[in-house]
Amino acid sequence: MFLPEEMRQSLTLISEVVDRGERAVTYRALASGSMRRLHPGVHIAASRLKELSQDDRYLLRVVAVGSRLHRLDVLSHWSAAALWGLPSVDSWPAAVHSTVPAASMLASTRSLRRHRARRGPGALRERLGLPVTSLARTVVDVAATSPFPAGVALADAALFAVAHGAHAGQTVTSLRAELEDELEELATGPGSARARRVIGFADERADRPGESLSRATMHLLGAPAPELQFAVVGVSGQTWHTDFGWPEFGAVAEFDGRAKYSDARYLAGRTPAQAVYDEKLREDDIRPRVRAFGRWDWRTSRSRDLMRSAIMRLGVPCDGS
């Protein structure tokens, strides 16, 4: 992932290019496609942009647009989520989002979607040197304007990050209190019922977006809520924590995204082949202790039909449509 200074060094700001000849080179590069415009006056080499993950591409766009914000703009919604390091289980939006006062005459542009605040801006924060809504306000704004599964994945991730010390001085209890304050201020405004549903369902034990998406889909199906990080003592005597457990049905399940076997954060120094082998040994240790063991990936976690089949194969009833 990009470091803040690396982001800024990757950008070319026309306003900072003083030499006329250098500006001409920049404009020719834009015309040829070897440079890409992220925002009026802000560009990046196309080869550099191509190297980036989708998450970093959007974060870079937020930084680029953020370098040209009006003093009344506060980065918000999905753009604030990117700055807070929160995940999107769907595609990132094309535009950067900000919130401005309701009385402001500022209009949205092609690259900046401005929301007019119907309530106070809340406690403002700074991320990567840019003004941003607080973590709690960001979660509520996204929850109020996004599909339930996407809101749940983001809210879970915020709580998980706080639970694991990512934000000094904040606890799960304090964040939940701030979320309730934001909901109270939102009152019966647009998206309020949707936001309350997401916040009430959010759980800090879900440690990956795929798990959050899975349990949101299960909930929409009417399946019994699983116990998250469910502990199973294997035949070896070692205790393992599975993503989902239904002890009343003797069933456990795991979300298996590709990152588990390819991302350095999960490999922890192992090769992908070693990670696959270790997972096989882990499953062999767990299986004799449960009646049913299941796995699924992103495709199943997004699909009600596929999730229904996966749940029912485990012997877990699924009453919803």
Buried (B, 14 or more C-beta within 10 A) or exposed (E): EBEEEEBBEBBBBBEEBEEEEEEEEBBEBBEEEEBBBBBBBBBBBBEBBEEBEEBBBBBBBBBBBBBBBEEBBBBBBBBBBBBBBBBBBBEBBEBBBBBBEEEBEBEBBEBBBBBEBEEEBBEEBEBBEBBBBBBBBBBBBBBBBBEBBBBBBBBBBBBBBBBEEBBEEBEBEEBBEBBBBBBEBBEEEEBBEBBBBBBEBBBBBBBBBBBBBBBBBBBBBEBBEBBBBBEBEBEEEEEBEBBBBBEEBBBBBBBBBEBBBEEEEEBEEBEEEEBEEBBEEBBEBBBEBBEBBBEBBBEBBBBBEBBBEBBEEBEBEBEEE
